[in-house]
Amino acid sequence: MSDLVTRGAVLRETETKEADKILTVLTPDHGKIPVIAKGARRKSCRFTAACQTLAYSEMTLTHRGEWYYLNEGTTLALFDGLRTNFETLALGFYFAELTEAVSSPEIPAPELLSHLLNGLYALDALKKPRELAKLAFEWKLLCLSGYEPLADGCALCGEVEMKDAFLDPVQGVLRCAACSGPGRGGTLPLCPEAVAALRHIVYGDPKRLYAFALTGEALEQLSAAAERYVAVQLERGFRTLDYYKSLSNL
């Protein structure tokens, strides 16, 4: 049994027993950890706010066996701006579920945690357009998780300035129109503006991840490609994404 103080973001909360919660928390030094928060659902609980999904807090934990137990929690950021809009909050929950899918127990994850917090900040404080923030978050998270696409040129001929580019979501590469061949089954078209934005996300300064503009067809193409790339590379779907899209369709 040991105690530790760490900072972490709540990726998921599950109600259990009469007043407790089981939290999935992403920390920089211990990766993804399961935390039991006893009494977190009581109004008198002093750390209730720290037990909300997307809350970023400083936590004092006791480690016993496979579980961590929350003793104290001081919130550092609640991202209140997300909680005033159902669609934005749903997108934040998708960011959390996607991050949970690529993070591992007890493996340090400072870059993943920083990326999640920056994504929530982009929605909350910077008020970035949801679809732009979403695709940038998806692409960069996959890069940080070892699924970085080869986006600097055609994977076959090396052409950099491609008038018509096509993403192969299985191989994770771009091909020019000539190298894609007829039919281009399974590939996704990307116009020059979409390719430029993808290169900014993949190879640019992480501190300027959301410092770009994209509209119209280019935005639609890169957004569709991001969703497809996530689904193919991780081989799964996400219920929070389905919910977010159902709200967007309304």
C-alpha positions in Angstrom: 0.0 0.0 0.0 1.4 3.4 -1.0 0.2 7.0 -1.4 0.9 9.3 -4.3 0.0 12.8 -5.5 -0.6 13.2 -9.2 -2.5 15.2 -11.7 -5.0 13.5 -14.1 -8.0 13.9 -16.3 -11.1 11.8 -15.8 -11.8 9.8 -19.0 -14.9 8.0 -17.7 -17.0 7.7 -14.6 -19.1 4.7 -13.5 -21.6 4.8 -10.7 -21.3 1.9 -8.2 -22.9 0.9 -4.9 -24.9 3.6 -3.2 -22.7 6.7 -3.5 -19.4 5.6 -5.0 -17.8 6.1 -8.4 -15.2 4.2 -10.4 -13.1 6.6 -12.4 -10.8 6.0 -15.3 -8.1 8.6 -15.0 -5.3 9.5 -17.3 -2.1 10.6 -15.5 1.3 11.7 -16.9 3.4 9.3 -14.9 1.2 6.3 -14.4 -0.8 6.3 -17.6 -4.4 5.1 -17.4 -5.4 4.0 -13.9 -8.7 2.8 -12.2 -9.7 5.0 -9.2 -12.4 4.3 -6.7 -13.9 7.5 -5.3 -15.9 6.5 -2.2 -18.9 8.8 -1.5 -18.3 10.8 -4.7 -22.1 11.0 -5.3 -22.9 12.5 -1.9 -23.6 16.2 -1.8 -21.3 16.6 1.2 -18.3 15.0 -0.6 -15.4 17.4 -0.7 -14.1 16.1 -4.1 -17.3 15.6 -6.1 -16.2 18.1 -8.8 -13.0 16.2 -9.4 -14.9 13.1 -10.2 -16.7 14.4 -13.3 -15.7 13.2 -16.8 -13.3 15.7 -18.4 -12.3 17.2 -15.0 -8.6 17.8 -14.7 -7.5 17.7 -11.0 -4.7 17.2 -8.6 -5.4 13.9 -6.8 -4.1 12.3 -3.6 -4.4 8.5 -4.1 -3.8 5.4 -2.1 -2.6 2.4 -4.2 -3.8 -1.0 -3.0 -3.5 -4.0 -5.3 -5.0 -3.2 -8.7 -6.9 -0.2 -7.5 -6.3 3.4 -6.6 -8.5 5.1 -3.9 -9.1 8.8 -4.0 -8.4 10.6 -0.8 -8.4 14.2 -2.0 -9.1 16.0 -5.2 -8.6 19.6 -6.2 -9.9 20.7 -9.6 -7.5 22.5 -11.9 -9.8 22.8 -14.9 -13.4 21.8 -15.5 -13.8 23.2 -19.0 -17.1 24.8 -18.1 -17.5 26.3 -21.6 -18.0 22.7 -23.0 -20.8 22.1 -20.5 -23.0 24.9 -21.9 -23.6 23.2 -25.3 -24.7 19.6 -25.7 -22.8 19.1 -29.0 -19.6 20.5 -27.7 -19.8 18.5 -24.5 -20.5 15.3 -26.6 -17.4 16.0 -28.6 -15.4 16.4 -25.5 -16.6 13.0 -24.3 -15.6 11.6 -27.7 -12.1 13.0 -27.2 -12.0 11.3 -23.8 -13.2 7.9 -25.1 -10.8 8.0 -28.0 -7.9 8.9 -25.7 -8.9 6.0 -23.4 -8.8 3.6 -26.4 -5.2 4.4 -27.2 -3.8 4.7 -23.7 -2.4 1.9 -21.6 -2.5 1.1 -17.8 0.6 2.1 -15.9 2.5 3.3 -19.0 3.5 7.0 -18.7 1.4 9.2 -21.0 2.4 12.9 -20.7 2.0 13.5 -24.4 -1.5 11.9 -24.5 -2.6 13.9 -21.5 -1.3 17.1 -22.8 -3.0 16.5 -26.2 -6.3 15.8 -24.5 -6.1 18.9 -22.4 -5.2 21.0 -25.4 -8.1 19.6 -27.4 -10.6 20.4 -24.6 -9.0 23.9 -24.3 -9.4 24.5 -28.0 -13.2 23.8 -27.7 -13.6 25.6 -24.4 -11.5 28.7 -24.5 -10.4 29.1 -28.1 -13.9 28.4 -29.4 -12.5 26.5 -32.4 -15.1 25.2 -34.9 -16.1 21.7 -33.7 -15.4 19.9 -36.9 -11.9 21.5 -37.3 -11.0 20.7 -33.7 -12.3 17.2 -34.1 -10.3 16.2 -37.1 -7.1 17.8 -35.8 -7.5 16.0 -32.5 -8.1 12.6 -34.2 -5.2 12.8 -36.6 -2.7 14.0 -34.0 -3.8 11.5 -31.4 -3.3 8.7 -33.9 0.2 10.1 -34.6 1.0 10.1 -30.9 -0.2 6.5 -30.6 2.0 5.1 -33.3 -0.4 5.3 -36.2 1.2 8.3 -38.0 0.3 8.4 -41.7 2.9 9.0 -44.4 1.8 12.3 -45.7 4.8 14.1 -47.1 4.3 12.8 -50.6 3.1 9.9 -52.8 4.2 6.7 -51.2 5.0 5.2 -54.6 6.5 7.9 -56.8 7.4 10.4 -54.2 5.5 13.3 -55.8 5.0 16.1 -53.2 2.7 18.6 -55.0 -0.2 16.3 -55.9 -3.1 17.9 -57.7 -5.3 14.9 -56.7 -4.2 12.8 -53.6 -5.8 9.7 -52.2 -5.5 8.4 -48.7 -5.2 4.6 -48.2 -6.5 4.2 -44.6 -5.3 0.6 -44.3 -1.7 1.3 -45.3 -1.7 4.8 -43.9 -0.2 6.5 -47.0 -1.0 9.0 -49.7 -0.9 8.2 -53.3 -1.2 10.5 -56.3 -3.9 9.9 -58.9 -1.5 8.2 -61.3 -0.3 5.7 -58.7 -3.7 5.0 -57.3 -4.9 3.4 -60.5 -8.4 3.1 -61.9 -11.3 2.7 -59.5 -9.3 3.7 -56.4 -11.3 1.3 -54.2 -11.0 1.9 -50.5 -9.1 5.2 -50.9 -10.3 8.6 -49.9 -9.8 11.8 -52.0 -7.9 14.7 -50.5 -7.7 18.1 -52.4 -4.5 20.1 -52.1 -5.9 22.2 -49.2 -6.8 19.1 -47.3 -3.3 17.6 -47.8 -1.7 20.9 -46.6 -3.8 20.8 -43.5 -3.0 17.2 -42.9 0.8 17.9 -43.2 0.4 20.8 -40.7 -1.3 18.5 -38.2 1.2 15.6 -38.7 4.5 17.4 -39.0 3.8 20.9 -37.6 4.5 22.4 -34.2 2.1 20.7 -31.7 1.7 24.1 -29.9 0.1 25.4 -33.2 -2.0 22.3 -33.9 -5.2 24.2 -34.1 -3.8 27.3 -35.8 -5.1 26.7 -39.3 -8.3 27.3 -41.2 -10.2 24.8 -43.4 -13.7 25.1 -44.9 -15.9 23.6 -47.6 -14.9 20.5 -49.5 -11.4 20.4 -47.9 -12.9 20.3 -44.4 -15.4 17.6 -45.4 -12.7 15.5 -47.0 -10.2 15.7 -44.2 -12.9 15.1 -41.6 -14.2 12.0 -43.3 -10.7 10.7 -43.8 -9.9 11.2 -40.1 -13.0 9.2 -39.0 -12.2 6.4 -41.5 -8.6 6.3 -40.5 -9.5 6.0 -36.8 -12.0 3.3 -37.5 -9.6 1.3 -39.7 -6.5 1.6 -37.6 -8.1 1.0 -34.2 -10.6 -1.5 -35.6 -13.6 -0.3 -33.5 -16.3 2.3 -33.3 -17.1 4.8 -30.5 -20.5 5.3 -28.9 -19.7 8.9 -28.0 -18.9 9.6 -31.7 -22.3 8.2 -32.7 -24.0 10.3 -30.1 -22.2 13.4 -31.2 -23.1 12.8 -34.8 -26.7 12.2 -33.9 -26.8 15.7 -32.2 -25.1 17.3 -35.2 -27.7 15.7 -37.5 -30.4 17.3 -35.5 
